[in-house]
Amino acid sequence: MRTNSIDATAFRCLAEYKTLIDIYSKIYEKDYDYHIKDYLEELMSFDTAKEVREQHTERINSIKERINKKIDKKETKENEVIKTKSINFKMTESRNNNE
């Protein structure tokens, strides 16, 4: 039997999932909002709060891994650009003649 506590748990999970999907969508520059509707339907099919939390943990961890992979790739690319640029400094005498 589905109770208010199960619905409350599902709502909190859906809110967290939506936030991560919004971040995921911005990082990958695509619209992934349809995942939110699918996840809501999935959450409504569970009969216990434990089932909701278990599924939620799996989903959240999966999305976090994907987000972190994309961020790591971007950081690597940015670091490669920085590494390939070389700047040569030449020590010169001070232009200030008051010393």
C-alpha positions in Angstrom: 0.0 0.0 0.0 1.4 3.4 -1.0 1.5 5.9 1.8 2.2 9.6 2.0 5.7 9.0 3.3 6.5 7.0 0.1 5.2 9.8 -2.0 7.2 12.4 0.0 10.3 10.3 -0.5 9.6 10.0 -4.2 9.0 13.7 -4.5 12.4 14.6 -2.8 14.1 12.1 -5.1 12.5 13.5 -8.1 13.5 17.1 -7.1 17.2 16.0 -6.7 17.0 14.1 -10.0 15.6 17.1 -11.8 18.4 19.3 -10.5 21.0 16.9 -11.8 19.3 16.5 -15.1 19.3 20.3 -15.5 23.1 20.3 -14.9 23.5 17.3 -17.2 21.6 19.1 -19.9 23.7 22.2 -19.7 26.9 20.3 -19.7 26.0 18.2 -22.8 24.1 21.1 -24.4 21.0 19.0 -25.1 17.5 18.8 -23.7 17.2 15.7 -21.4 14.0 16.8 -19.7 12.1 13.7 -21.0 14.2 11.7 -18.5 12.4 13.4 -15.6 8.9 12.3 -16.8 10.2 8.7 -17.3 11.7 8.8 -13.8 8.5 10.0 -12.3 6.6 7.2 -13.8 9.2 4.7 -12.5 9.0 6.2 -9.0 5.3 5.8 -9.0 5.5 2.1 -9.6 7.5 1.4 -6.4 5.6 0.1 -3.3 8.0 1.0 -0.6 10.3 3.9 0.3 13.2 1.5 0.4 12.7 0.6 -3.3 12.5 4.3 -4.1 15.7 5.1 -2.3 17.6 2.2 -3.8 16.6 3.1 -7.4 17.3 6.7 -6.7 20.8 6.0 -5.4 21.6 4.0 -8.6 20.2 6.8 -10.8 22.0 9.6 -9.0 25.3 7.8 -8.9 25.0 7.1 -12.7 24.3 10.7 -13.5 27.1 12.0 -11.2 29.6 9.7 -13.0 28.6 11.0 -16.4 28.8 14.6 -15.3 32.2 14.0 -13.7 33.5 12.3 -16.8 32.4 15.3 -19.0 34.0 17.7 -16.5 37.2 15.7 -16.4 37.4 15.7 -20.2 36.9 19.5 -20.4 39.6 20.0 -17.7 42.0 17.8 -19.6 41.4 19.6 -22.9 41.9 23.0 -21.2 45.1 21.8 -19.5 46.4 20.4 -22.8 45.9 23.8 -24.4 47.8 25.4 -21.5 50.6 22.9 -21.7 51.1 23.4 -25.5 51.6 27.1 -25.1 55.1 28.1 -24.2 56.0 31.5 -23.1 59.6 32.6 -23.1 60.6 35.2 -20.6 63.8 37.1 -21.1 65.4 38.8 -18.1 66.3 42.4 -18.8 67.8 45.2 -16.8 65.5 47.4 -14.8 64.2 50.4 -16.8 64.0 52.4 -13.7 67.2 54.4 -13.6 66.6 55.7 -10.1 67.8 52.5 -8.4 
